[in-house]
Amino acid sequence: MVTFVITLLLIAFVVRYVLPAVLRFFVASFVQKQARKYTEQFGGTPFEAPFNAPTASRQPEGEVHVDFIPPKEKPRKPREFKGGEYVDFEEVK
């Protein structure tokens, strides 16, 4: 029983304190590696706009540019209601 508790405490310590530090190290090295790849491939600084895209292409205030206008649907002709089954209703108090 004592070995079980010690093992459980050791696993809890590793999961709580050691694992986040190790994961943080690996994620940071992965991000740096990807940033270096990006720099080599596109020849720019990491996290810059890709493919020399314009960064400040803001439109003047008050103007709206719409890229897509959906087609308007023709209004559907409502089908005539033929009626339904009549249900007798009694209010029960």
Residue pairs with C-beta under 8 A, 6 or more apart in sequence:
35 46
35 47
36 46
38 44
38 46
39 45
39 46
42 50
42 51
44 52
49 55
59 65
